[in-house]
Amino acid sequence: MKPFPSLPAAFLAILGAAALVIAPTTTQADEVPSCSGGASDCAGKVAAAPMDIVDTAVKAGSFNTLVQAVKAAGLVETLKGAGPFTVFAPSDEAFAKVPAATLKALLADKAALARVLTYHVVPGRVSAAQAMKTNWAQTAMGQSLRIKTDAHGVTVDGARVIKADIQTSNGIIHVIDRVVLPRKDIVDTAVAAGSFKTLVTAVKAADLVKTLKGSGPFTVFAPSDAAFAKLPAGTVGQLVKNKPALTNILTYHVVPSRVLSTDLKVGTVEVKTAQGQTLIVTKSRDGKVTVNGANVSSADILCGNGVIHVIDKVVLPKPASTN
């Protein structure tokens, strides 16, 4: 994975290159709504404030830790810029949920702190009403936030929006009830899980680590160690020595887009893999998913650059035709 670039110059470059699927909002109303009363409360707007995002946060008095972090990361000038920006802002109560030692270490690590803070920033002015119509929002840090709407309002990576649509001169603030953290990429997630040792070894042998640490997004149907153990004895060892064959099999387990099980409809669908052939994905009425007959034992493990679905056997592509 490439090291996180210096800020704020790189941050501004990301903002300039980001393409939003959500159009800017210009609707305004009279008060700051709370999302605590249901999803409908998140649709309100407020009159545009004369202050920028930083000054608004300072005046509010409930973002002292966030303001301290923004200063420590050297992002004050950036967040006072023209924008517009959408900030999912953790309150002081949200930061209080972070272990003291963790927060202290984060405040002392400028690069890591900037990475976390920019994960809370989406380029553009995104109202709560607009957020409720989408599932993902790409952040200035590069990864995407998972947005969900339920009867109680909006969540962002599981953090609840407790106050929405605080308008500022250069963007909009939504208050959230906890700090959200960037996710590990697919490779690091697999390594940390500890149940994909054979898969990680194979990915390294096929020189696919850099690829699967890329921006993606990717969907990986990941055979567990138990799944690889079902192969005939000696198969994995032979494949590790045969890079083209190994790559062919591994890329057959990768779809070059983000596919969540919750997005699938009941029935069968074909999805094209990075290898070029298709996988047959079936979802039953009880929510169970199979991939070429392999059972998905654990679905929707979100990563920074995609999603992992654990499968209980290795699936094999069709042999190349010999004409």
Number of C-alpha atoms within 10 A of each C-alpha: 12 7 6 12 13 11 18 17 11 14 19 17 12 16 21 12 10 16 11 16 11 15 11 14 16 11 11 13 12 10 13 18 20 21 25 18 13 14 18 18 20 29 18 21 23 18 16 19 15 12 16 20 26 23 16 18 19 14 11 10 12 15 22 16 19 21 20 13 22 22 15 18 24 16 21 18 11 16 22 18 17 11 19 22 25 26 26 26 25 26 22 18 15 19 18 14 12 13 9 11 9 10 17 11 12 18 20 14 13 19 19 14 20 25 20 19 26 23 24 24 23 26 25 24 25 25 27 26 19 15 20 19 12 14 13 16 21 19 24 26 23 21 22 23 24 16 19 19 18 10 11 17 24 29 21 22 18 16 20 22 24 21 23 28 29 24 26 24 19 22 30 28 24 25 23 25 22 23 24 20 14 19 17 16 22 26 24 16 18 19 14 12 10 12 15 22 16 18 21 20 15 23 21 14 17 21 13 17 18 12 13 22 20 18 14 19 22 25 27 26 25 25 27 22 18 15 19 19 16 12 12 8 10 9 12 18 10 12 17 18 13 13 15 12 13 19 19 16 19 25 21 24 24 22 24 17 18 17 19 16 17 10 8 16 13 14 11 15 14 13 18 15 19 18 17 14 13 18 22 14 20 22 19 13 9 7 12 15 25 18 24 17 15 20 18 22 14 14 17 17 15 20 22 23 24 29 26 25 24 21 25 22 23 23 20 13 17 10 6 6 5 4 3
